[in-house]
Amino acid sequence: MNIKEHLLQACYSYVNKRIASYKDEIETIKESIENNDKSNDEGDDSGNGKLFNDLELNVQYLSDANKMLDTLKLINSKTVNTNVSLGSLVKTTSNNFYISISVGKIDLEGDTYFGISIQSPIGQLLKNNDVGDIVTFNNNTFTITEII
């Protein structure tokens, strides 16, 4: 397995864990709402208001995680790009970026990579650049040394 395949697998693992966690949380909240409804004969649903808000929030998080999964499905780890685009591994003079989804730091085979979204501010700066291009982000200037 090449480095991009390992990075893609790390991203899938991250998203699948989030999806499973949100699904579990949604089920727990639904059970709590049902238990509140059964034990509450006076019609006082003050406890359910927060639960419904939490449910709505977790449904949104789940939707966002599913969108991340959809983005990952667009990546072919065997594709080598000449300029920065979705699925690129971008090595610079300061950091290594995997253009995929926002997962943050990924430690792999003794190196550190940052999984970033193409829509993120740094992703937008890197997008369509080539080897040798200079990018400045948060007052840090670096040069793209390799695109895989």
C-alpha positions in Angstrom: 0.0 0.0 0.0 1.4 3.4 -0.9 1.4 6.4 1.4 -1.7 8.0 -0.2 -3.6 4.7 0.3 -2.6 4.7 4.0 -3.6 8.4 4.3 -7.0 7.7 2.6 -7.5 4.7 4.9 -6.8 6.9 7.9 -9.4 9.4 6.7 -12.0 6.6 6.2 -11.3 5.3 9.7 -11.8 8.8 11.1 -15.1 9.4 9.4 -16.5 5.9 10.0 -15.7 6.3 13.8 -17.5 9.6 13.8 -20.5 8.2 11.9 -20.8 5.3 14.3 -20.5 7.6 17.3 -23.2 10.0 16.0 -25.6 7.0 15.3 -25.0 5.7 18.8 -25.7 9.1 20.3 -28.9 9.5 18.2 -30.2 6.1 19.4 -29.4 7.0 23.0 -31.2 10.3 22.7 -34.2 8.7 21.0 -34.4 6.1 23.9 -34.2 8.9 26.4 -37.0 10.8 24.7 -39.2 7.6 24.7 -38.4 7.0 28.4 -39.3 10.6 29.3 -42.6 10.3 27.4 -43.5 7.1 29.2 -42.7 8.3 32.6 -44.2 11.7 32.2 -47.9 11.6 32.7 -48.5 15.3 33.4 -47.4 16.4 29.9 -44.4 18.3 31.2 -41.8 17.9 28.4 -39.2 20.3 29.8 -36.6 17.5 29.7 -37.4 16.6 26.1 -36.7 20.1 24.8 -33.0 19.7 25.4 -33.1 16.2 24.1 -34.7 17.2 20.9 -32.1 20.0 20.4 -29.3 17.4 21.0 -31.0 15.0 18.6 -31.2 17.7 15.9 -27.6 18.6 16.5 -26.4 15.0 16.2 -28.4 14.5 13.1 -26.7 17.5 11.5 -23.3 16.1 12.6 -24.1 12.8 11.1 -25.1 14.5 7.8 -21.8 16.4 7.8 -19.9 13.2 8.4 -21.7 11.5 5.6 -20.7 14.4 3.3 -17.1 13.8 4.3 -17.5 10.2 3.4 -18.9 11.2 0.0 -15.8 13.4 -0.5 -13.5 10.5 0.3 -15.3 8.3 -2.3 -14.2 10.8 -5.0 -10.5 10.3 -4.2 -8.5 7.8 -6.2 -5.3 7.2 -4.3 -3.5 5.9 -7.4 -3.9 9.2 -9.2 -0.8 11.4 -9.4 -1.6 15.1 -9.8 0.7 17.7 -11.4 -1.0 20.5 -9.4 -2.8 20.5 -6.1 -6.3 19.1 -6.2 -8.5 16.7 -4.2 -6.5 13.6 -3.3 -3.1 15.3 -3.6 -0.3 14.7 -1.1 1.5 18.0 -1.0 4.9 18.2 0.6 6.2 21.6 1.5 9.2 23.1 3.2 7.2 23.3 6.5 4.4 20.6 6.5 2.9 17.8 4.5 -0.8 18.1 3.5 -3.2 15.5 2.3 -6.0 17.2 0.4 -9.0 15.2 1.4 -11.2 16.1 4.5 -10.4 18.0 7.6 -9.1 15.4 10.0 -6.1 17.3 11.4 -2.8 15.6 12.2 -2.1 12.1 10.9 1.1 10.4 12.0 2.2 7.7 9.6 5.5 5.8 9.2 7.4 8.4 11.2 6.1 11.4 9.3 3.4 13.9 10.1 0.7 14.8 7.6 -2.3 17.1 7.9 -5.6 16.0 6.4 -7.2 19.1 5.1 -10.3 20.0 3.1 -9.9 21.6 -0.3 -12.5 24.1 1.0 -10.5 25.1 4.1 -8.5 28.3 4.0 -5.2 26.5 3.5 -6.8 24.2 1.0 -8.0 27.1 -1.0 -4.5 28.6 -1.0 -2.8 25.4 -2.1 -5.5 24.5 -4.7 -4.1 24.5 -8.3 -0.6 25.3 -7.3 2.4 23.5 -8.7 5.8 22.3 -7.4 8.0 25.4 -6.7 5.1 27.7 -5.9 5.3 29.8 -2.7 2.3 30.0 -0.4 1.8 32.3 2.6 -0.6 31.3 5.3 -0.9 32.8 8.8 2.3 34.8 8.2 4.1 31.5 7.4 5.7 31.2 4.0 6.5 27.9 2.5 7.4 26.3 -0.9 5.7 23.3 -2.4 8.4 20.8 -2.9 6.5 17.8 -4.2 3.0 16.8 -5.2 2.1 13.2 -5.3 
